[in-house]
Amino acid sequence: MPTKQLNLVKTFLIPLLILTLAIGAFIGLKNTRPEAPAKPVASKRWPVEAILAQSGSYAPEIQLLGRVESPYQSTLTAAVTGYVSRVHALEGDLLNSNQLLIELSPEDSEILLSQRQAELDNLKAQISSERLQHQNNQAALKQEQALLKLTQGSVKRLTTLNKQGSASQSALEEAQQAVIRQQINVLNRELSIRNFSNRLAQLQAQLSRQQSLYDQAQLDLTRTQARTPYNARISQLLVAPGDRVTPGTRLARVYPYDQLEVRTQLPSHWLEQIQGRYRRAPLQARTEIHGQSYQLELDRLSGEISKGQGGTDGLFRFLPVQSETRVEPEKKLQQTTPVNRPLTLHNTSDGLHTLPIGQNIALTLYLPAIDNSIALPGSAFYGQDRIYSIVDDKLVSHQIKRLGTVSQGFDQPHILISAADIPTNSQLLVTQLPNAISGLSVRISSQANNNVQSSSGSGIKQNSANSGEQE
């Protein structure tokens, strides 16, 4: 038994003791070894580009999308019944005020005018005859009155003779009848003379009515020619030669080519400022169409907001250059030969009259200048309301409010902020960093120039901003 216990101790306890001694020696050597000096951790400084904050006076700009319109459009309609005989212009053509556009066949109107003329001449003849009859009645009245005196004298003589027995009773009665008849004749003649003014007034009233009918017929004859009511461009031509039209039939639609305007919806967050400023001074805008620059002015605001519309519309009128442009119309069909000649168009503005209504155009609205403001490129902004300045090679966050955008004088649009939000002569970060935060170490690798026409270098490439440099 003791021998077995001794073998067990040799088998298990001696190796365990050796392992324990080895572990203890390893720990002791590790704890007593000399430590190497700590290597300083290198800080990462990001190379960035910055600009010097310089305040100035900048005019904010609003980019708008508008639609070319006309303040009014006119629909030319037929005033009489007839056939379209000639069309002198086609859709898109330009016409001056009162220029002939469409002709209707004049035969029906000419016949009616002839009838009215005949009726008018007949009434004039009746009036002339009535005046002559009145003159005759005045002369005949004197004769009738003289004849009445004679018949009355004859009755007196026959009465005396009848009393003396020298004249028969029948002769006396015949003389008395002649006196009565002559009295009736005198009364009728006097009545005709007194009633002359009434008969003349009736005839003159009929003459006035007939004159009106004649004038209407003459007007209808002139209305067989449809003319433009102003300097116009044809937007729609609704008839062709040979069409029969009746009063009220639409012939064409036209609009004034020299009174074009642009309708655009104004941003709701700018509306209050625009309303307050355009009443004090005109707000200018500019657009470019086919390489030609045009200047506009905010003329008025719309008086109605349509259902589903997001805001108030602004109506901008073009500021035209007074000039005269001679246009050579293209040759058209044979019935349009009267317009195949040089046409002098008045009050056109370097091709402005060629703009069709409904064309969409982009325009820039200039608001009054804001003093003490800073223009920064878009790369300086983080989100909508945050920028960073660089102080002692550290980023410092600033919360700002955008005042608008400005592009005039810069290679790319810049955003305006108030200089009151930024310390004077601050270095402002214009590089987009993915991990920008206050306190981040940076190194200004280049100084951007924020002067006019020098902002193209304000946006540094993303890969250079992300390649941190060890120092």
C-alpha positions as CSV (number, residue, x, y, z in Angstrom):
1,M,0.0,0.0,0.0
2,P,2.7,2.6,0.8
3,T,4.4,1.6,-2.4
4,K,1.3,2.4,-4.5
5,Q,0.9,5.8,-2.8
6,L,4.5,6.7,-3.5
7,N,4.1,5.8,-7.2
8,L,0.9,8.0,-7.4
9,V,2.8,11.0,-6.0
10,K,5.6,10.5,-8.5
11,T,3.1,10.2,-11.4
12,F,0.9,13.3,-10.8
13,L,2.2,15.7,-8.2
14,I,5.8,16.1,-9.4
15,P,4.8,17.2,-13.1
16,L,2.1,19.5,-11.6
17,L,4.8,21.1,-9.3
18,I,7.1,21.6,-12.2
19,L,4.3,23.2,-14.3
20,T,3.4,25.6,-11.5
21,L,7.1,26.6,-11.0
22,A,7.4,27.3,-14.8
23,I,4.3,29.5,-14.9
24,G,5.4,31.4,-11.8
25,A,8.9,31.9,-13.3
26,F,7.3,33.2,-16.6
27,I,5.1,35.7,-14.8
28,G,7.9,36.9,-12.7
29,L,10.2,37.5,-15.7
30,K,7.3,39.3,-17.5
31,N,6.6,41.6,-14.7
32,T,10.3,42.5,-14.2
33,R,11.2,43.1,-17.8
34,P,12.2,46.7,-18.8
35,E,9.4,48.6,-20.7
36,A,10.1,50.3,-24.1
37,P,9.3,54.0,-24.4
38,A,5.8,54.8,-25.7
39,K,5.6,56.0,-29.3
40,P,3.5,59.1,-29.7
41,V,0.3,58.7,-31.7
42,A,0.3,60.7,-34.9
43,S,-2.8,63.1,-35.2
44,K,-4.7,63.1,-38.5
45,R,-5.1,66.5,-40.1
46,W,-7.3,66.8,-43.2
47,P,-6.1,69.0,-46.1
48,V,-8.9,71.5,-46.9
49,E,-9.5,74.6,-48.8
50,A,-10.8,77.8,-47.2
51,I,-11.9,81.3,-48.1
52,L,-11.7,84.5,-46.2
53,A,-15.1,85.8,-45.1
54,Q,-15.7,89.1,-46.9
55,S,-19.0,90.9,-46.5
56,G,-20.5,93.0,-49.2
57,S,-23.8,94.0,-50.9
58,Y,-25.3,91.3,-53.0
59,A,-28.7,91.1,-54.8
60,P,-30.4,87.7,-54.1
61,E,-31.6,85.9,-57.2
62,I,-34.6,83.5,-57.5
63,Q,-34.6,81.0,-60.3
64,L,-38.1,80.6,-61.7
65,L,-39.8,78.7,-64.5
66,G,-42.4,80.6,-66.4
67,R,-44.8,80.4,-69.4
68,V,-45.1,82.9,-72.1
69,E,-48.6,84.4,-72.2
70,S,-50.6,87.3,-73.6
71,P,-52.7,89.5,-71.4
72,Y,-55.6,88.8,-73.8
73,Q,-56.5,86.8,-76.9
74,S,-59.3,87.7,-79.3
75,T,-61.5,85.4,-81.3
76,L,-62.6,86.9,-84.6
77,T,-66.1,85.8,-85.6
78,A,-68.3,86.2,-88.6
79,A,-70.9,88.9,-88.5
80,V,-72.8,87.9,-91.6
81,T,-73.7,84.8,-93.5
82,G,-71.5,83.9,-96.5
83,Y,-68.7,81.8,-97.9
84,V,-65.0,82.3,-97.1
85,S,-63.5,83.6,-100.3
86,R,-59.9,84.4,-99.3
87,V,-57.6,83.8,-96.4
88,H,-54.7,86.3,-96.4
89,A,-52.5,84.9,-93.6
90,L,-51.9,81.5,-91.9
91,E,-51.3,80.4,-88.4
92,G,-48.2,82.0,-86.9
93,D,-48.2,84.9,-89.2
94,L,-47.7,88.5,-87.9
95,L,-50.1,91.2,-88.9
96,N,-50.4,94.9,-88.1
97,S,-53.4,96.5,-86.6
98,N,-56.5,96.7,-89.0
99,Q,-54.8,94.4,-91.5
100,L,-57.0,92.2,-93.7
101,L,-57.0,88.6,-92.6
102,I,-60.1,86.8,-94.0
103,E,-62.6,87.8,-96.7
104,L,-66.2,86.5,-97.0
105,S,-68.2,86.5,-100.3
106,P,-69.9,90.0,-100.4
107,E,-72.8,89.1,-102.8
108,D,-75.5,88.6,-100.2
109,S,-74.5,91.8,-98.3
110,E,-74.3,93.8,-101.5
111,I,-77.9,92.7,-102.5
112,L,-79.2,93.6,-99.1
113,L,-77.4,97.0,-99.3
114,S,-79.0,97.7,-102.7
115,Q,-82.5,96.9,-101.3
116,R,-81.9,99.3,-98.3
117,Q,-80.7,102.0,-100.7
118,A,-83.8,101.7,-102.8
119,E,-86.1,101.9,-99.7
120,L,-84.1,104.9,-98.5
121,D,-84.5,106.7,-101.9
122,N,-88.2,106.0,-101.9
123,L,-88.7,107.6,-98.5
124,K,-86.6,110.6,-99.6
125,A,-88.9,111.0,-102.6
126,Q,-92.0,110.8,-100.5
127,I,-90.7,113.6,-98.2
128,S,-90.0,115.7,-101.2
129,S,-93.5,115.0,-102.6
130,E,-95.0,115.9,-99.3
131,R,-93.3,119.2,-99.2
132,L,-94.5,120.1,-102.7
133,Q,-98.1,119.0,-101.7
134,H,-97.9,121.3,-98.7
135,Q,-96.9,124.2,-100.9
136,N,-99.8,123.4,-103.3
137,N,-102.3,123.2,-100.4
138,Q,-101.3,126.6,-99.2
139,A,-101.8,128.1,-102.6
140,A,-105.1,126.2,-103.2
141,L,-106.5,127.3,-99.8
142,K,-106.6,130.9,-100.9
143,Q,-108.6,129.9,-104.0
144,E,-110.9,127.7,-102.0
145,Q,-111.6,130.6,-99.6
146,A,-112.3,133.0,-102.5
147,L,-114.6,130.5,-104.1
148,L,-116.5,130.2,-100.8
149,K,-117.0,133.9,-100.6
150,L,-118.5,133.8,-104.2
151,T,-120.9,131.0,-103.4
152,Q,-122.0,132.7,-100.2
153,G,-122.6,135.9,-102.2
154,S,-124.7,133.9,-104.7
155,V,-126.8,132.5,-101.9
156,K,-127.5,136.1,-100.6
157,R,-128.6,137.3,-104.0
158,L,-130.9,134.2,-104.6
159,T,-132.4,134.7,-101.1
160,T,-133.4,138.3,-101.9
161,L,-134.7,137.3,-105.4
162,N,-136.6,134.4,-103.9
163,K,-138.4,136.7,-101.5
164,Q,-139.2,139.0,-104.4
165,G,-140.5,136.0,-106.3
166,S,-137.8,136.4,-109.0
167,A,-135.9,133.2,-108.2
168,S,-137.1,129.7,-107.6
169,Q,-136.8,127.8,-104.3
170,S,-134.8,125.0,-106.0
171,A,-132.2,127.5,-107.3
172,L,-131.7,128.8,-103.8
173,E,-131.3,125.4,-102.4
174,E,-128.7,124.4,-105.0
175,A,-126.7,127.6,-104.1
176,Q,-126.9,126.8,-100.4
177,Q,-125.6,123.3,-101.2
178,A,-122.7,124.7,-103.1
179,V,-121.8,126.9,-100.1
180,I,-121.8,123.9,-97.8
181,R,-119.6,121.9,-100.2
182,Q,-117.2,124.7,-100.5
183,Q,-117.0,125.1,-96.8
184,I,-116.1,121.4,-96.5
185,N,-113.4,121.8,-99.2
186,V,-111.9,124.8,-97.3
187,L,-111.9,122.8,-94.0
188,N,-110.2,119.8,-95.7
189,R,-107.6,122.0,-97.2
190,E,-106.9,123.7,-93.8
191,L,-106.7,120.3,-92.1
192,S,-104.2,119.1,-94.7
193,I,-102.1,122.2,-94.1
194,R,-102.2,121.9,-90.3
195,N,-101.4,118.1,-90.5
196,F,-98.4,118.6,-92.7
197,S,-95.9,118.7,-89.8
198,N,-97.2,115.4,-88.5
199,R,-97.0,113.7,-91.9
200,L,-93.5,115.1,-92.4
201,A,-92.5,113.8,-88.9
202,Q,-93.8,110.3,-89.8
203,L,-91.9,110.3,-93.0
204,Q,-88.7,111.5,-91.4
205,A,-89.0,108.8,-88.7
206,Q,-89.3,106.2,-91.4
207,L,-86.4,107.8,-93.1
208,S,-84.3,107.6,-90.0
209,R,-85.2,103.9,-89.5
210,Q,-84.4,103.2,-93.1
211,Q,-81.1,105.1,-92.8
212,S,-80.2,102.9,-89.9
213,L,-81.1,99.7,-91.9
214,Y,-79.0,101.0,-94.7
215,D,-76.1,101.8,-92.4
216,Q,-76.4,98.3,-90.9
217,A,-76.3,96.8,-94.3
218,Q,-73.3,98.9,-95.2
219,L,-71.6,97.8,-92.0
220,D,-72.4,94.2,-92.7
221,L,-70.7,94.6,-96.1
222,T,-67.6,95.9,-94.4
223,R,-67.8,93.0,-92.0
224,T,-67.3,90.6,-94.8
225,Q,-63.6,91.5,-94.2
226,A,-62.2,90.3,-90.9
227,R,-59.3,92.5,-89.8
228,T,-57.0,92.4,-86.9
229,P,-57.9,94.6,-83.9
230,Y,-54.2,95.3,-83.0
231,N,-50.7,94.3,-83.9
232,A,-51.4,90.6,-83.8
233,R,-50.1,87.1,-84.3
234,I,-52.4,84.3,-85.5
235,S,-52.6,81.5,-82.9
236,Q,-55.4,79.5,-84.6
237,L,-56.9,79.7,-88.1
238,L,-60.3,78.0,-87.9
239,V,-61.7,78.3,-91.4
240,A,-60.6,77.7,-95.0
241,P,-61.6,79.1,-98.4
242,G,-65.0,77.6,-99.4
243,D,-66.4,77.2,-95.8
244,R,-69.8,78.6,-95.2
245,V,-70.2,80.7,-92.1
246,T,-73.0,82.2,-90.2
247,P,-73.1,85.0,-87.7
248,G,-71.0,84.0,-84.6
249,T,-68.9,81.4,-86.5
250,R,-65.3,81.5,-85.1
251,L,-62.8,82.5,-87.8
252,A,-59.5,82.8,-86.1
253,R,-57.8,83.5,-82.7
254,V,-55.1,86.2,-82.4
255,Y,-53.1,87.8,-79.7
256,P,-50.9,91.0,-79.5
257,Y,-47.3,90.0,-80.3
258,D,-46.0,93.2,-78.8
259,Q,-47.5,92.8,-75.4
260,L,-46.2,89.4,-74.3
261,E,-45.7,88.5,-70.7
262,V,-44.4,85.6,-68.6
263,R,-46.5,84.0,-65.9
264,T,-44.6,82.1,-63.1
265,Q,-45.5,80.8,-59.7
266,L,-43.6,82.7,-57.0
267,P,-42.1,80.6,-54.1
268,S,-44.3,81.0,-51.0
269,H,-41.3,81.7,-48.7
270,W,-40.3,84.7,-50.9
271,L,-43.8,86.0,-51.5
272,E,-44.0,88.4,-48.6
273,Q,-40.7,90.0,-49.5
274,I,-41.7,90.3,-53.1
275,Q,-45.0,91.8,-52.3
276,G,-43.4,94.4,-50.1
277,R,-40.6,95.3,-52.5
278,Y,-42.2,95.4,-55.9
279,R,-44.7,98.1,-54.8
280,R,-41.8,100.4,-53.8
281,A,-39.6,99.8,-56.8
282,P,-39.9,97.6,-59.9
283,L,-38.3,94.2,-59.6
284,Q,-36.2,93.2,-62.6
285,A,-35.7,89.8,-64.1
286,R,-33.8,88.4,-67.0
287,T,-34.1,85.4,-69.3
288,E,-32.3,84.0,-72.2
289,I,-34.1,82.6,-75.2
290,H,-32.2,81.1,-78.2
291,G,-29.0,82.9,-77.1
292,Q,-30.8,86.3,-76.9
293,S,-31.0,87.9,-73.4
294,Y,-34.3,89.7,-72.5
295,Q,-35.0,92.0,-69.6
296,L,-38.4,91.8,-67.7
297,E,-40.1,93.6,-65.0
298,L,-42.6,92.3,-62.4
299,D,-45.8,94.0,-63.5
300,R,-48.4,92.6,-61.2
301,L,-49.5,89.6,-59.1
302,S,-52.4,87.3,-60.1
303,G,-55.7,88.0,-58.5
304,E,-56.7,84.4,-58.2
305,I,-55.2,81.2,-56.9
306,S,-56.5,78.2,-58.9
307,K,-57.5,75.0,-57.1
308,G,-54.5,72.8,-56.7
309,Q,-52.1,75.7,-57.2
310,G,-49.3,76.0,-54.7
311,G,-48.9,79.8,-54.6
312,T,-49.5,83.2,-56.2
313,D,-48.5,83.8,-59.8
314,G,-46.3,86.7,-60.8
315,L,-46.8,88.4,-64.2
316,F,-43.6,89.8,-65.8
317,R,-43.8,92.0,-68.8
318,F,-40.9,92.3,-71.3
319,L,-39.1,95.6,-71.6
320,P,-38.9,95.8,-75.4
321,V,-36.5,97.8,-77.5
322,Q,-38.4,100.2,-79.7
323,S,-37.6,99.3,-83.3
324,E,-39.0,98.4,-86.6
325,T,-38.3,95.0,-88.2
326,R,-39.1,94.2,-91.8
327,V,-40.2,90.7,-92.2
328,E,-40.3,89.0,-95.6
329,P,-43.2,86.6,-95.5
330,E,-42.9,83.2,-97.1
331,K,-44.9,82.6,-100.2
332,K,-48.1,80.8,-99.5
333,L,-51.2,79.6,-101.5
334,Q,-52.5,81.7,-104.3
335,Q,-55.3,83.1,-102.2
336,T,-52.8,84.7,-99.8
337,T,-50.9,86.8,-102.4
338,P,-51.8,90.1,-100.6
339,V,-49.3,89.2,-97.8
340,N,-46.5,88.3,-100.1
341,R,-44.8,91.6,-99.6
342,P,-42.5,93.2,-97.0
343,L,-44.4,93.7,-93.8
344,T,-43.3,96.5,-91.4
345,L,-43.8,95.3,-87.8
346,H,-43.9,98.0,-85.1
347,N,-42.7,97.7,-81.5
348,T,-40.8,94.5,-81.8
349,S,-37.9,93.6,-79.6
350,D,-35.1,91.7,-81.3
351,G,-37.1,88.6,-82.1
352,L,-39.4,88.8,-79.1
353,H,-42.4,88.9,-81.4
354,T,-41.6,85.4,-82.7
355,L,-42.1,83.8,-79.2
356,P,-45.2,81.5,-79.3
357,I,-47.5,81.7,-76.3
358,G,-47.3,78.7,-74.1
359,Q,-43.5,78.4,-74.4
360,N,-41.8,77.5,-71.1
361,I,-38.8,79.7,-70.2
362,A,-36.4,80.0,-67.2
363,L,-35.9,83.4,-65.8
364,T,-33.9,84.9,-62.9
365,L,-35.6,87.4,-60.6
366,Y,-33.3,89.9,-58.9
367,L,-34.3,91.1,-55.5
368,P,-32.9,94.3,-53.9
369,A,-29.4,94.1,-52.6
370,I,-28.7,92.9,-49.1
371,D,-26.0,94.8,-47.3
372,N,-23.5,93.1,-44.9
373,S,-23.9,89.7,-46.6
374,I,-21.4,87.0,-47.6
375,A,-21.6,84.9,-50.8
376,L,-20.4,81.3,-50.4
377,P,-20.2,78.4,-52.8
378,G,-22.5,75.4,-52.2
379,S,-19.5,73.3,-51.1
380,A,-19.3,75.4,-47.9
381,F,-22.7,74.2,-46.6
382,Y,-23.5,71.1,-44.6
383,G,-27.2,70.6,-44.7
384,Q,-29.3,73.6,-45.0
385,D,-28.1,75.7,-42.1
386,R,-24.5,74.8,-41.1
387,I,-21.1,75.9,-42.1
388,Y,-17.6,75.6,-40.5
389,S,-14.9,78.1,-39.8
390,I,-11.3,77.2,-39.1
391,V,-9.8,78.5,-35.9
392,D,-6.3,77.3,-34.8
393,D,-6.6,74.4,-37.3
394,K,-9.8,73.2,-35.8
395,L,-13.3,73.3,-37.2
396,V,-15.9,75.5,-35.5
397,S,-19.6,74.9,-36.4
398,H,-21.9,77.9,-37.2
399,Q,-25.6,77.7,-37.7
400,I,-26.8,80.2,-40.3
401,K,-29.8,81.3,-42.3
402,R,-29.8,81.4,-46.0
403,L,-30.7,84.7,-47.6
404,G,-30.9,83.6,-51.2
405,T,-28.6,82.8,-54.1
406,V,-26.5,85.0,-56.4
407,S,-24.8,84.0,-59.6
408,Q,-24.1,87.4,-61.3
409,G,-20.4,87.9,-61.1
410,F,-19.5,84.3,-60.2
411,D,-18.7,81.3,-62.3
412,Q,-21.2,79.3,-60.4
413,P,-24.2,80.1,-58.1
414,H,-23.3,81.2,-54.6
415,I,-25.5,81.2,-51.5
416,L,-25.9,84.4,-49.4
417,I,-25.7,84.4,-45.6
418,S,-25.7,87.3,-43.1
419,A,-22.2,88.4,-42.1
420,A,-23.5,89.0,-38.6
421,D,-23.5,85.2,-38.1
422,I,-19.7,85.0,-38.8
423,P,-16.8,86.6,-37.0
424,T,-14.9,89.2,-39.1
425,N,-12.1,87.8,-41.3
426,S,-12.9,84.2,-40.5
427,Q,-11.5,81.4,-42.6
428,L,-14.5,79.4,-43.9
429,L,-14.3,75.8,-44.9
430,V,-15.3,75.2,-48.6
431,T,-14.3,71.5,-48.8
432,Q,-16.9,68.8,-48.2
433,L,-15.6,66.5,-45.5
434,P,-17.5,63.3,-44.8
435,N,-16.7,63.4,-41.0
436,A,-16.9,67.2,-40.4
437,I,-17.5,68.0,-36.8
438,S,-16.5,70.8,-34.4
439,G,-13.0,70.2,-33.1
440,L,-11.8,68.2,-36.2
441,S,-8.1,68.9,-37.0
442,V,-7.6,70.3,-40.5
443,R,-4.8,71.9,-42.5
444,I,-5.5,74.7,-45.0
445,S,-3.8,73.4,-48.2
446,S,-4.9,76.3,-50.4
447,Q,-6.7,79.6,-50.0
448,A,-9.7,80.0,-52.3
449,N,-10.4,83.4,-53.8
450,N,-14.0,84.4,-53.3
451,N,-13.8,87.5,-55.5
452,V,-15.9,87.9,-58.6
453,Q,-15.3,85.4,-61.3
454,S,-13.0,83.3,-59.2
455,S,-15.1,80.8,-57.4
456,S,-14.5,77.9,-59.6
457,G,-11.8,76.5,-57.3
458,S,-13.9,76.6,-54.2
459,G,-15.0,73.0,-54.6
460,I,-12.1,70.6,-53.9
461,K,-12.2,67.1,-55.2
462,Q,-13.7,64.5,-52.8
463,N,-10.8,62.0,-53.0
464,S,-8.2,64.6,-51.9
465,A,-10.5,65.6,-49.0
466,N,-10.8,62.0,-47.8
467,S,-7.1,61.2,-48.0
468,G,-6.0,62.2,-44.5
469,E,-2.4,63.1,-44.0
470,Q,-0.3,61.8,-41.1
471,E,2.0,64.4,-39.5
